[in-house]
Amino acid sequence: MRIESRLLWMGLGLMLAAQLSLAQQTRAAEIESERDSKAGHLAPDTPSKLEERLIYIKDAKVLERITAGIAGFRVKLGGLATGGGFALGPQYLREDLARGTMFASVSAQASTRRWLRLETAMGQPKTANGRLFWEARALHHNYGGLPFYGQGPDSEKIRRTNYRLENTTADGVVGVHVNKWLRTGVSSGYMWNNTGPGTDGRYASAERVFPVSQASGIDHQTNFFRWGVFAQADYRDSKTGPRQGGNYTARYDSYNDRVLRRHGFQRLDLEAQQYLPLFNKRRVFVLRGRTVMTIHDPDQSVPFYLQSVLGGPQDLRGFRPYRFYDENMMALNAEYRWEVFSGMDMALFADAGKVTPKRGDLNFKNLESAVGFGLRFNARNATFIRIDVGFSHEGFQVWFKFNDVFAQRPFGSSAPSHIY
C-alpha cells in the first residue's frame, strides 16, 4: 500500500507540473501575440515644438555658426551687467597672432536700456617657452540704472533705488606658470569712477534716499590706484566647459584712494570650484564656494559701488540682482548637471550666502538661500546660452545669460566684480 500511495502522489505531481508548464507556455504565447499586434500599430513619437527647436539648433549647428565669426570679426552677445537688457555689438578677436601665442580683442556692446561697455585687451597666455604670461586690458562701463537696496544683510526689498555708474579701468598683469596646473602673478591698474542719478524712472535715485552713513561714497567719488597678487591652481579638464577637476584661486588687492584719501582698503578674494563627474562625464556634481573679505583703517571705508554684492544669476539665483551690498561676503553653490543630448545640459541647483559689515560674522548662521533648475546650451564645449529659474522667500527669478554660471573674471581687472 505504501508503494502504491507514493506512486499515486508522484503521478499527481507530474500531472500538476505538466499543467503549470502548459499554462506558462500558453501565457507566453499570448504575450508574444500581443507584442506582435502592438508592433503592427506603432506610431512614431511626435516631439513638442520646444524639442523640435532644440533638435534643429543642435543639428544645424546654429550656435557654432553665430559665434565663429569671419576673419576675426563676429557678433558678441551679452557681456553687460545684469539688468541692462539684451546687449550685442561687434567684436574683433584674434587668438592666432605671433604664431598662435598672442591674442588681441576689441569689442563694443550696447543694450536695449542704453547701457554701454567698451573693452580692448591683448596678451600672451604663454611665452618664454611657456613659463611666463602677460596681459594688458582697458575697460569702460556706463550703466545708467544699477539697483541699490541699501547696505547690509537686513536691507529691505521695498527700498530699491537705482544709480548711474561710469567706470573706466586700465590694468596690466604678468605672471609665471609654476607647472601645468599652478600659476601665480602680480597686477596693477588705475580706476576712474563717477556715480550719478539713476536713469530708471520706476525707482528713486539712490542719493535721494540713502545718506553717506548708509552708502559710503555716494556724495563724492574718487579714483584708485590698485596693485595685487594672485595664485591659481586649475586642473579642470576644460576651461570653458569643465566636467572634471578643480579650480582654486586666491587674490589680494590693495586700493589706494588718490583723490579723497578716505576710501583706501585691501581685499582678499578666495574661491574654490570642484567638478565631480559620473557616468562618463555625462552627469556632473559641481560645488563652489567663494568669500570676499575687506580690511581698512577706522577712518577709511569701502565705497558702496565697490562693495561685495550678492543676488543674481551668479550666486543667489532666487533673488533680484544686486540684492545685498556690504564689505564682506560669502557664497555657496551646488549644482547637479546631466546631458540631455549633445549640446544641451539640464541642472538642479541650490545656493546660499550672505553679506556682513564685519569679517567675524562670516559664518553659516542666517544664510539666505535659493533653489532652482536650469538649461545649458553648449557650443564648442562652452556654455553659449544659460537659462536658470531660481526660487527664494522673496519670490522667483528667471535668468537668461550668455556665459557659464561660475565664469571667472580676469585677475588683473580693477573693475567692480558685479559689473564686469
DRENDRENVO-785203 format. One line per 3 residues: number of its first residue (from 1); for each residue x, y, z of C-alpha. Coordinates in Angstrom, 1 decimal. Example, Ala and Ser with C-alpha at 12.3 -4.5 7.8 and 13.67 -1.06 7.14 Angstrom:
REM residues 2
1> 12.3 -4.5 7.8 | 13.7 -1.1 7.1
This chain:
REM residues 420
1> 0.0 0.0 0.0 | 2.8 2.4 0.8 | 4.4 1.9 -2.6
4> 1.0 2.4 -4.4 | 0.4 5.6 -2.4 | 3.8 7.0 -3.3
7> 3.2 6.2 -7.0 | -0.2 7.9 -6.8 | 1.3 11.1 -5.3
10> 4.2 11.1 -7.8 | 1.6 10.8 -10.7 | -0.4 13.7 -9.3
13> 2.7 15.8 -9.0 | 3.8 15.1 -12.6 | 0.3 16.0 -13.8
16> 0.3 19.3 -11.9 | 3.7 20.2 -13.2 | 2.6 19.4 -16.8
19> -0.4 21.6 -16.4 | 1.7 24.5 -15.0 | 4.2 24.2 -17.8
22> 1.4 24.2 -20.4 | -0.2 27.3 -18.7 | 3.1 29.1 -18.8
25> 3.6 28.3 -22.5 | 0.1 29.4 -23.3 | 0.6 32.7 -21.4
28> 4.0 33.3 -23.1 | 2.3 32.7 -26.5 | -0.4 35.2 -25.6
31> 2.2 37.9 -24.6 | 4.1 37.3 -27.8 | 0.9 37.6 -29.8
34> 0.0 40.9 -28.1 | 3.5 42.3 -28.8 | 3.2 41.4 -32.5
37> -0.2 43.0 -32.6 | 1.1 46.3 -31.0 | 4.2 46.3 -33.2
40> 2.0 46.4 -36.2 | 0.2 49.6 -35.0 | 3.2 51.6 -33.5
43> 3.3 55.3 -34.5 | 6.4 57.4 -34.2 | 6.7 59.8 -31.2
46> 5.7 63.4 -32.1 | 8.2 65.8 -30.5 | 6.9 69.0 -29.0
49> 7.7 72.4 -30.6 | 10.4 73.0 -28.0 | 12.0 69.7 -28.7
52> 11.9 70.4 -32.4 | 13.6 73.7 -32.0 | 16.3 72.3 -29.7
55> 17.0 69.5 -32.2 | 17.2 72.0 -35.0 | 19.7 74.2 -33.1
58> 21.8 71.1 -32.5 | 21.7 69.6 -35.9 | 22.1 72.8 -37.9
61> 24.9 73.9 -35.6 | 23.3 77.3 -35.2 | 25.3 78.3 -32.1
64> 28.6 77.4 -33.7 | 27.8 79.5 -36.8 | 26.8 82.6 -34.8
67> 29.9 82.6 -32.5 | 32.5 81.6 -35.1 | 32.8 84.9 -37.0
70> 34.7 85.7 -40.1 | 38.4 86.7 -40.2 | 38.2 87.6 -36.5
73> 35.1 89.7 -36.8 | 32.0 88.4 -35.1 | 28.9 89.5 -33.2
76> 29.3 89.4 -29.4 | 26.1 88.7 -27.5 | 25.7 89.8 -23.9
79> 28.7 90.8 -21.8 | 27.0 93.6 -19.9 | 26.0 93.6 -16.2
82> 22.7 92.0 -15.3 | 19.7 94.4 -15.6 | 20.9 96.2 -18.7
85> 18.6 94.4 -21.1 | 19.6 92.5 -24.3 | 23.0 93.5 -25.5
88> 25.1 92.9 -28.6 | 27.8 94.5 -30.6 | 30.8 93.9 -32.8
91> 34.0 92.2 -31.6 | 37.3 91.7 -33.3 | 39.1 88.7 -31.8
94> 42.4 87.1 -32.9 | 43.9 84.3 -30.9 | 46.5 83.2 -33.5
97> 48.9 86.2 -33.5 | 52.6 85.8 -33.1 | 52.4 82.2 -34.4
100> 49.5 81.4 -32.1 | 51.0 82.6 -28.9 | 49.3 86.0 -28.7
103> 45.7 87.3 -28.6 | 44.1 90.7 -29.2 | 40.4 91.7 -28.8
106> 38.4 94.9 -29.3 | 34.7 94.9 -28.6 | 31.8 97.3 -28.0
109> 28.3 96.3 -26.7 | 25.2 98.4 -26.2 | 21.9 97.3 -24.7
112> 18.3 98.0 -25.1 | 18.4 100.1 -22.0 | 21.3 102.2 -23.5
115> 24.0 100.7 -21.2 | 27.4 100.7 -22.8 | 30.5 98.5 -22.5
118> 33.8 99.0 -24.3 | 36.9 96.8 -23.9 | 40.2 96.2 -25.5
121> 42.7 93.6 -24.4 | 45.9 91.9 -25.6 | 48.3 89.4 -24.2
124> 50.3 86.2 -24.3 | 48.9 83.3 -22.2 | 52.2 81.5 -22.7
127> 55.6 83.0 -23.6 | 59.3 82.4 -22.8 | 58.9 78.7 -23.6
130> 55.6 78.6 -21.8 | 56.9 79.8 -18.4 | 55.5 83.3 -18.4
133> 52.3 85.1 -19.3 | 51.2 88.7 -19.6 | 48.1 90.7 -20.4
136> 47.0 94.4 -20.8 | 43.4 95.4 -20.6 | 41.3 98.7 -20.8
139> 37.6 98.7 -20.0 | 34.8 101.3 -19.8 | 31.3 100.9 -18.4
142> 28.4 103.4 -18.5 | 25.5 101.8 -16.7 | 22.5 104.0 -16.1
145> 20.3 102.2 -13.6 | 22.1 99.8 -11.3 | 19.9 98.7 -8.4
148> 20.8 99.6 -4.8 | 18.7 98.5 -1.8 | 21.0 99.8 1.0
151> 23.9 98.3 2.8 | 23.9 95.2 5.0 | 22.2 91.8 5.3
154> 18.9 93.4 6.5 | 18.3 95.7 3.6 | 14.7 95.8 2.5
157> 13.4 94.8 -0.9 | 10.9 97.6 -0.9 | 13.6 100.2 -0.6
160> 15.0 99.6 -4.1 | 16.7 102.6 -5.7 | 19.0 103.0 -8.7
163> 22.2 104.9 -9.6 | 24.4 105.5 -12.5 | 27.9 104.2 -12.6
166> 30.6 105.3 -15.0 | 33.8 103.2 -14.5 | 37.0 103.2 -16.5
169> 40.0 100.9 -15.8 | 43.4 100.3 -17.3 | 45.3 97.2 -16.0
172> 48.3 95.1 -16.6 | 49.3 91.5 -15.4 | 52.4 89.5 -15.5
175> 52.9 86.0 -14.1 | 54.7 82.7 -14.0 | 53.4 79.2 -14.9
178> 54.9 77.2 -12.0 | 53.8 73.9 -13.6 | 51.0 72.6 -15.7
181> 48.1 73.5 -13.3 | 49.6 76.2 -11.0 | 50.3 79.8 -11.9
184> 50.9 83.0 -9.9 | 51.4 86.6 -10.7 | 51.1 90.3 -9.9
187> 48.9 93.0 -11.4 | 48.5 96.8 -11.2 | 46.0 99.3 -12.6
190> 44.2 102.6 -12.3 | 40.4 103.1 -12.0 | 38.3 106.2 -12.6
193> 34.8 106.3 -11.1 | 31.8 108.5 -11.3 | 28.3 108.0 -9.9
196> 25.1 110.0 -10.5 | 21.3 109.9 -10.5 | 19.8 106.7 -11.8
199> 18.1 106.7 -15.2 | 15.4 104.1 -14.3 | 12.3 106.2 -13.6
202> 10.5 103.4 -11.9 | 12.6 103.8 -8.8 | 14.0 106.7 -6.8
205> 17.6 107.7 -7.3 | 19.9 106.3 -4.6 | 21.4 109.7 -3.5
208> 17.9 110.9 -2.6 | 17.2 108.0 -0.3 | 20.4 106.9 1.3
211> 22.8 109.3 3.2 | 26.5 108.8 3.3 | 26.3 106.8 6.6
214> 24.3 104.1 4.7 | 26.1 104.4 1.3 | 29.7 105.3 1.7
217> 31.0 107.4 -1.2 | 27.6 108.3 -2.6 | 28.3 112.0 -2.2
220> 31.7 112.2 -3.7 | 33.6 109.8 -5.9 | 37.2 109.1 -6.1
223> 39.8 107.4 -8.3 | 42.0 104.4 -7.2 | 45.5 103.1 -7.9
226> 45.4 99.3 -7.4 | 48.0 96.6 -7.1 | 47.6 93.0 -6.3
229> 49.0 89.4 -6.3 | 47.2 86.2 -7.1 | 47.6 82.4 -7.4
232> 45.5 79.8 -9.2 | 45.5 76.0 -9.1 | 43.5 74.9 -12.1
235> 43.3 71.2 -13.1 | 39.9 71.2 -14.8 | 39.6 69.2 -18.0
238> 38.3 72.2 -19.8 | 38.5 75.9 -19.1 | 35.2 76.8 -20.8
241> 33.1 73.7 -20.2 | 34.6 71.7 -17.3 | 33.2 68.3 -16.3
244> 36.0 67.1 -14.1 | 38.7 68.6 -11.8 | 39.0 71.7 -9.7
247> 39.8 75.4 -9.9 | 41.1 77.1 -6.7 | 42.0 80.8 -6.7
250> 43.3 83.4 -4.2 | 43.8 87.1 -4.9 | 44.8 90.0 -2.8
253> 44.3 93.6 -3.9 | 45.2 97.0 -2.3 | 43.1 100.0 -3.4
256> 44.7 103.4 -2.8 | 42.3 106.4 -2.8 | 44.1 109.0 -4.9
259> 41.7 111.9 -4.5 | 39.7 112.0 -1.3 | 42.1 109.9 0.9
262> 39.2 108.4 2.8 | 38.4 105.2 0.9 | 41.6 103.1 1.0
265> 41.2 99.4 1.6 | 42.6 95.9 1.0 | 40.6 93.0 -0.3
268> 41.1 89.2 -0.1 | 39.1 87.1 -2.5 | 39.1 83.3 -2.2
271> 37.2 80.9 -4.5 | 37.0 77.1 -4.8 | 35.3 75.1 -7.6
274> 35.2 71.3 -7.8 | 33.7 69.2 -10.6 | 32.8 65.5 -9.8
277> 31.8 63.5 -12.9 | 29.5 60.4 -13.1 | 28.7 58.0 -16.0
280> 31.5 59.0 -18.4 | 31.1 62.7 -17.5 | 27.5 62.9 -18.7
283> 26.4 63.8 -15.2 | 28.4 66.2 -13.0 | 28.1 67.4 -9.5
286> 29.5 71.0 -9.2 | 30.5 72.5 -5.8 | 31.6 76.1 -5.4
289> 32.4 78.4 -2.5 | 33.6 82.0 -2.5 | 34.3 84.6 0.1
292> 35.5 88.2 0.0 | 36.9 90.0 3.0 | 38.0 93.6 3.2
295> 40.4 95.3 5.6 | 40.8 99.1 6.2 | 41.7 101.6 8.9
298> 39.0 103.0 11.1 | 39.0 106.4 9.3 | 38.6 104.7 5.9
301> 35.6 102.9 4.2 | 34.7 101.0 1.1 | 32.6 102.9 -1.4
304> 29.2 101.3 -1.9 | 29.8 100.8 -5.7 | 33.0 98.7 -4.9
307> 31.5 96.6 -2.1 | 30.8 92.9 -2.4 | 27.4 92.1 -3.9
310> 25.1 89.1 -3.6 | 21.9 88.3 -5.6 | 21.5 87.5 -9.3
313> 22.5 84.9 -11.9 | 25.9 84.1 -10.5 | 25.3 83.3 -6.8
316> 21.8 83.7 -5.2 | 19.7 83.0 -8.2 | 16.3 83.2 -6.4
319> 16.9 86.9 -5.5 | 16.9 90.1 -7.6 | 20.2 91.2 -9.0
322> 22.5 93.2 -6.6 | 20.1 92.5 -3.8 | 22.7 92.7 -0.9
325> 25.7 95.0 -0.6 | 28.4 95.1 2.1 | 32.1 94.9 2.8
328> 32.3 91.2 3.3 | 30.6 88.3 1.6 | 30.3 84.5 1.3
331> 28.5 82.4 -1.2 | 28.0 78.6 -1.5 | 26.6 76.9 -4.6
334> 25.9 73.3 -5.6 | 24.7 72.0 -9.0 | 23.8 68.6 -10.5
337> 24.1 68.7 -14.3 | 23.2 66.0 -16.7 | 23.4 65.8 -20.5
340> 20.0 65.7 -22.2 | 21.7 65.4 -25.6 | 24.9 66.6 -27.2
343> 24.8 70.4 -26.9 | 22.3 70.7 -24.0 | 22.5 70.0 -20.3
346> 19.9 70.4 -17.6 | 20.7 71.4 -14.0 | 19.3 71.4 -10.5
349> 20.9 73.9 -8.1 | 21.0 75.2 -4.5 | 22.5 78.5 -3.5
352> 23.3 80.1 -0.1 | 25.2 83.1 1.1 | 25.2 86.4 3.0
355> 26.9 89.8 3.3 | 28.2 91.3 6.5 | 29.8 94.5 7.7
358> 32.4 92.6 9.9 | 34.7 89.8 8.8 | 33.9 87.9 12.1
361> 30.3 87.5 11.0 | 31.2 85.3 8.0 | 29.8 82.0 9.3
364> 27.0 79.6 8.4 | 24.3 81.4 10.5 | 21.4 83.2 9.0
367> 22.3 82.4 5.4 | 20.0 83.5 2.5 | 19.1 80.6 0.3
370> 17.6 79.7 -3.1 | 16.9 76.6 -5.2 | 16.0 76.1 -8.8
373> 16.7 74.4 -12.2 | 18.2 75.4 -15.5 | 19.3 74.6 -19.0
376> 22.8 74.9 -20.5 | 23.3 75.2 -24.3 | 26.8 74.4 -25.4
379> 28.8 75.4 -28.4 | 32.4 74.2 -29.0 | 32.5 72.9 -25.4
382> 31.5 76.2 -23.9 | 28.2 77.5 -22.4 | 26.6 79.7 -25.1
385> 23.2 80.3 -23.5 | 22.2 79.6 -19.9 | 18.6 79.7 -18.6
388> 18.1 79.5 -14.8 | 15.0 79.7 -12.7 | 15.6 80.3 -9.0
391> 13.2 80.4 -6.1 | 13.6 82.0 -2.7 | 11.4 83.5 0.1
394> 11.4 86.8 -1.9 | 9.8 85.1 -5.0 | 11.4 83.7 -8.1
397> 13.7 84.9 -10.8 | 14.4 83.8 -14.4 | 17.9 84.4 -15.8
400> 18.9 84.4 -19.5 | 22.6 84.7 -19.8 | 25.4 84.1 -22.4
403> 28.0 82.8 -20.0 | 28.8 80.0 -17.6 | 27.4 80.4 -14.1
406> 30.8 80.3 -12.5 | 32.7 82.2 -15.1 | 35.9 83.8 -13.7
409> 36.7 87.4 -14.3 | 40.4 88.3 -15.3 | 42.8 88.5 -12.4
412> 44.1 91.9 -13.5 | 40.8 93.8 -13.6 | 40.2 96.7 -11.3
415> 36.5 96.9 -12.3 | 33.9 96.0 -9.7 | 33.2 92.3 -9.9
418> 29.4 92.7 -10.0 | 29.5 94.8 -13.2 | 32.4 93.2 -15.1
